[in-house]
Amino acid sequence: MSMKQTVTKIESNYMEQYEAHVKRQHRRRKRLIRRLITFSIITAIVVGFMTSYHVNQRMLYTKKVNEYEQMQEKLETLKDEQTSLEEEIERLNDDDYILEIARSNYFYSKKGELLFKLPE
């Protein structure tokens, strides 16, 4: 024994205004959600771009620091080599040193002197 009930809307000026108000609120909410989603997407893209740029700059910085350290080591090596070559130049200006080299490497000897080179 169920009774089928039907509800009918009351056609009044107040109900029409209320329905229009509800539709406007619904459209406003939809627009707000769309704006928030758009803003979120744009923000995510900008943050992603900035993060990518930051990571690239950090990698470049690390590469440049490593290159700088290698160049510093090379500079130290070259300075040591320069010091050694300057000392060699000073020694080569000494006649006794040149005579010693000539005697040991080229078997130059004084008159009446015999040189023997022994294996190390």
C-alpha positions as CSV (number, residue, x, y, z in Angstrom):
1,M,0.0,0.0,0.0
2,S,2.5,2.5,-1.0
3,M,1.3,5.8,-2.0
4,K,3.1,7.6,-4.7
5,Q,3.7,11.2,-3.8
6,T,4.7,13.8,-6.2
7,V,6.2,17.1,-5.2
8,T,5.5,20.1,-7.3
9,K,7.3,23.4,-7.3
10,I,5.6,26.4,-6.3
11,E,5.8,28.9,-9.1
12,S,6.5,32.2,-7.4
13,N,8.8,35.2,-7.9
14,Y,10.8,34.3,-4.8
15,M,11.5,30.7,-6.1
16,E,12.6,32.0,-9.5
17,Q,15.0,34.5,-7.7
18,Y,16.3,31.8,-5.4
19,E,17.0,29.4,-8.3
20,A,18.8,32.2,-10.2
21,H,20.8,32.9,-7.1
22,V,21.7,29.2,-6.8
23,K,22.8,29.0,-10.4
24,R,24.9,32.1,-10.1
25,Q,26.6,30.7,-7.0
26,H,27.2,27.4,-8.8
27,R,28.8,29.3,-11.8
28,R,30.9,31.4,-9.5
29,R,32.2,28.3,-7.7
30,K,33.0,26.7,-11.1
31,R,34.9,29.8,-12.2
32,L,36.8,29.9,-8.9
33,I,37.8,26.3,-9.2
34,R,38.9,26.8,-12.8
35,R,41.0,29.9,-11.8
36,L,42.6,28.0,-8.9
37,I,43.4,25.0,-11.2
38,T,44.9,27.4,-13.8
39,F,46.9,29.2,-11.2
40,S,48.2,25.9,-9.7
41,I,49.3,24.7,-13.1
42,I,51.1,27.9,-13.9
43,T,52.7,27.9,-10.5
44,A,53.8,24.3,-10.9
45,I,55.3,25.1,-14.4
46,V,57.2,28.1,-13.0
47,V,58.5,26.2,-10.0
48,G,59.5,23.3,-12.2
49,F,61.4,25.7,-14.5
50,M,63.1,27.4,-11.6
51,T,64.1,24.1,-10.1
52,S,65.5,22.9,-13.4
53,Y,67.5,26.1,-13.8
54,H,68.8,25.9,-10.2
55,V,69.9,22.3,-10.7
56,N,71.7,23.2,-14.0
57,Q,73.4,26.1,-12.3
58,R,74.6,23.9,-9.4
59,M,76.0,21.4,-11.9
60,L,77.8,24.1,-13.8
61,Y,79.2,25.6,-10.6
62,T,80.5,22.1,-9.5
63,K,82.1,21.6,-12.9
64,K,83.7,25.1,-12.7
65,V,85.0,24.4,-9.2
66,N,86.6,21.1,-10.3
67,E,88.1,22.8,-13.3
68,Y,89.5,25.6,-11.0
69,E,91.0,23.0,-8.6
70,Q,92.7,21.2,-11.5
71,M,94.1,24.5,-12.9
72,Q,95.4,25.4,-9.4
73,E,97.2,22.0,-9.2
74,K,98.6,22.5,-12.7
75,L,99.7,26.0,-11.7
76,E,101.5,24.6,-8.6
77,T,103.2,22.0,-10.8
78,L,104.3,24.6,-13.3
79,K,105.6,26.9,-10.5
80,D,107.7,24.0,-9.1
81,E,109.0,23.3,-12.6
82,Q,109.8,26.9,-13.1
83,T,111.8,27.0,-9.8
84,S,113.6,23.9,-10.8
85,L,114.5,25.3,-14.2
86,E,115.7,28.6,-12.7
87,E,117.9,26.6,-10.3
88,E,119.3,24.6,-13.3
89,I,120.0,27.9,-15.2
90,E,122.0,29.2,-12.2
91,R,123.9,25.9,-12.0
92,L,124.6,26.0,-15.7
93,N,126.2,29.5,-15.3
94,D,128.7,27.9,-13.0
95,D,131.8,26.6,-14.9
96,D,132.6,23.9,-12.3
97,Y,129.1,22.4,-12.7
98,I,129.4,22.3,-16.5
99,L,132.8,20.6,-16.2
100,E,131.3,18.1,-13.8
101,I,128.5,17.3,-16.3
102,A,131.0,17.0,-19.1
103,R,133.2,14.7,-17.1
104,S,130.4,12.4,-16.0
105,N,128.2,12.3,-19.1
106,Y,130.7,12.8,-22.0
107,F,133.9,11.3,-20.5
108,Y,135.7,14.6,-20.6
109,S,139.0,14.3,-18.7
110,K,141.9,16.4,-17.6
111,K,145.3,15.8,-19.1
112,G,146.7,12.5,-17.8
113,E,143.5,11.4,-16.2
114,L,141.7,8.2,-17.0
115,L,137.9,7.9,-16.5
116,F,136.1,4.7,-15.9
117,K,132.3,4.5,-15.9
118,L,131.0,1.8,-13.7
119,P,127.5,0.4,-13.9
120,E,125.2,1.6,-11.2
